[in-house]
Amino acid sequence: MNNNLYIFGDSHSRSFSFRENIFTFFIEKGSHFNLRMDPSKMSKKLLEVHSKCEMQKSDALFLYFGEPDCRFQLGHGTEPDRNLDKILKDKHDLHYVIRESKVDREYLDKSVLNYIQVIKTIKDSIPQQVNLITPTTGYPPVFKAMKYFIEELKLKLPKDVIMIDIFSKVFNNNGDVQSKYLDTRERGPGDPIDRVHLNSNISEVFVKELIEKNMATYDYYKYTENTEVNSMTLRSKFKLNPRFGTYTL
């Protein structure tokens, strides 16, 4: 209980920044670093980051991947929520697009198997507890695929790996993500909508889930606007993004 938490993920990891005793790492963009890559290469990168963190044995590592895979399987490139293919005529490239929902089970099954391989490699290589955070999204066409991905992942997870489910906690009665979790920061000129990333309010859901599992007390992971709370040791080995509060090699 109340150990330092290290979260390794893609761009979604920023949602957990600016909390005391939680350190978030943006490994790489999901378009390049996802569960379709060679699991050995993914593991190697994660272990490289871990080696520079100087974690205590009592600290815990959380992996936070999977959203890009659920989005890519729609079959419209890496940004299906954008008008890059001009499906909406006379609209800006960044205009928000709703595609048809899709669940490519073969694609997602492969992503899950790769993830399991990565998890097992990391577990066997470090002394810290390895856990997961379920992926999240605010993009409706991905909801069914992500639900399937998480259900399959749960079935195959090693028994000693805990998965914190925040995906199922953010929906309203209409089956959409509650507005308080949507990221409203401007993404492009004239088009502020970003339904792919959720905002930092989901970190509150995460902490509450930890408390319910007797893995934390609230005050230990409280929100702070003071970025100086972050480790000076990490600052000497990683680049700190002051806007998102994430570390990158």
TAUR-V923163 format. One record per residue. N is the residue number from 1. RES is the residue in one small letter. SS is DSSP state (alpha for helix, beta for strand, coil for the rest). PSI is psi as a letter, one per 30 degrees, with the letter a starting at -180 (NA if undefined). Layout:
# TAUR-V923163
N;RES;SS;PSI + N;RES;SS;PSI
This chain:
# TAUR-V923163
1;m;coil;k + 2;n;coil;h + 3;n;coil;l + 4;n;coil;k + 5;l;beta;k + 6;y;beta;k + 7;i;beta;j + 8;f;beta;k + 9;g;beta;a + 10;d;coil;a + 11;s;alpha;f + 12;h;alpha;f + 13;s;alpha;f + 14;r;alpha;f + 15;s;alpha;f + 16;f;alpha;g + 17;s;coil;l + 18;f;coil;h + 19;r;beta;k + 20;e;coil;k + 21;n;coil;g + 22;i;beta;k + 23;f;beta;k + 24;t;beta;k + 25;f;beta;j + 26;f;beta;j + 27;i;coil;e + 28;e;coil;l + 29;k;coil;k + 30;g;coil;f + 31;s;coil;f + 32;h;coil;f + 33;f;coil;j + 34;n;coil;a + 35;l;coil;g + 36;r;coil;f + 37;m;coil;l + 38;d;coil;j + 39;p;alpha;e + 40;s;alpha;e + 41;k;alpha;e + 42;m;alpha;e + 43;s;alpha;e + 44;k;alpha;e + 45;k;alpha;e + 46;l;alpha;e + 47;l;alpha;e + 48;e;alpha;e + 49;v;alpha;e + 50;h;alpha;e + 51;s;alpha;f + 52;k;coil;f + 53;c;coil;f + 54;e;coil;h + 55;m;coil;k + 56;q;coil;l + 57;k;coil;e + 58;s;coil;f + 59;d;coil;l + 60;a;beta;k + 61;l;beta;k + 62;f;beta;k + 63;l;beta;k + 64;y;beta;i + 65;f;coil;l + 66;g;coil;f + 67;e;alpha;e + 68;p;alpha;e + 69;d;alpha;e + 70;c;alpha;f + 71;r;alpha;e + 72;f;alpha;e + 73;q;coil;f + 74;l;coil;f + 75;g;coil;g + 76;h;coil;h + 77;g;coil;a + 78;t;coil;f + 79;e;coil;i + 80;p;coil;f + 81;d;coil;g + 82;r;beta;l + 83;n;coil;h + 84;l;coil;f + 85;d;coil;g + 86;k;coil;h + 87;i;coil;f + 88;l;coil;j + 89;k;coil;k + 90;d;coil;g + 91;k;coil;l + 92;h;coil;l + 93;d;coil;e + 94;l;coil;g + 95;h;coil;k + 96;y;beta;k + 97;v;coil;k + 98;i;coil;j + 99;r;coil;l + 100;e;coil;k + 101;s;coil;k + 102;k;coil;k + 103;v;coil;j + 104;d;coil;j + 105;r;alpha;e + 106;e;alpha;e + 107;y;alpha;e + 108;l;alpha;e + 109;d;alpha;e + 110;k;alpha;e + 111;s;alpha;e + 112;v;alpha;e + 113;l;alpha;e + 114;n;alpha;e + 115;y;alpha;e + 116;i;alpha;e + 117;q;alpha;e + 118;v;alpha;e + 119;i;alpha;e + 120;k;alpha;e + 121;t;alpha;e + 122;i;alpha;e + 123;k;alpha;e + 124;d;alpha;f + 125;s;alpha;f + 126;i;coil;l + 127;p;coil;f + 128;q;coil;l + 129;q;beta;k + 130;v;beta;k + 131;n;beta;l + 132;l;beta;l + 133;i;beta;k + 134;t;coil;k + 135;p;coil;l + 136;t;coil;l + 137;t;coil;l + 138;g;coil;g + 139;y;coil;j + 140;p;alpha;e + 141;p;alpha;f + 142;v;alpha;f + 143;f;alpha;e + 144;k;alpha;e + 145;a;alpha;e + 146;m;alpha;e + 147;k;alpha;e + 148;y;alpha;e + 149;f;alpha;e + 150;i;alpha;e + 151;e;alpha;e + 152;e;alpha;e + 153;l;alpha;e + 154;k;alpha;e + 155;l;alpha;f + 156;k;alpha;f + 157;l;coil;k + 158;p;coil;k + 159;k;coil;f + 160;d;coil;g + 161;v;coil;k + 162;i;coil;k + 163;m;beta;j + 164;i;beta;j + 165;d;coil;j + 166;i;coil;f + 167;f;alpha;e + 168;s;alpha;f + 169;k;alpha;f + 170;v;coil;g + 171;f;beta;l + 172;n;coil;a + 173;n;coil;f + 174;n;coil;g + 175;g;coil;g + 176;d;coil;l + 177;v;beta;k + 178;q;coil;k + 179;s;alpha;f + 180;k;alpha;f + 181;y;alpha;f + 182;l;beta;k + 183;d;beta;j + 184;t;coil;g + 185;r;coil;k + 186;e;coil;k + 187;r;coil;e + 188;g;beta;l + 189;p;coil;k + 190;g;coil;g + 191;d;beta;j + 192;p;coil;f + 193;i;coil;k + 194;d;beta;j + 195;r;beta;g + 196;v;beta;e + 197;h;beta;k + 198;l;beta;l + 199;n;coil;a + 200;s;coil;f + 201;n;alpha;f + 202;i;alpha;f + 203;s;alpha;f + 204;e;alpha;e + 205;v;alpha;e + 206;f;alpha;e + 207;v;alpha;e + 208;k;alpha;e + 209;e;alpha;e + 210;l;alpha;e + 211;i;alpha;e + 212;e;alpha;f + 213;k;coil;g + 214;n;coil;h + 215;m;coil;g + 216;a;coil;l + 217;t;coil;k + 218;y;alpha;e + 219;d;alpha;f + 220;y;alpha;f + 221;y;alpha;h + 222;k;coil;l + 223;y;beta;k + 224;t;coil;k + 225;e;coil;f + 226;n;coil;j + 227;t;alpha;f + 228;e;alpha;f + 229;v;alpha;f + 230;n;coil;l + 231;s;coil;k + 232;m;alpha;f + 233;t;alpha;e + 234;l;alpha;e + 235;r;alpha;f + 236;s;alpha;f + 237;k;alpha;f + 238;f;coil;l + 239;k;beta;k + 240;l;beta;k + 241;n;beta;j + 242;p;coil;f + 243;r;coil;e + 244;f;coil;f + 245;g;coil;g + 246;t;beta;l + 247;y;beta;k + 248;t;beta;k + 249;l;coil;NA
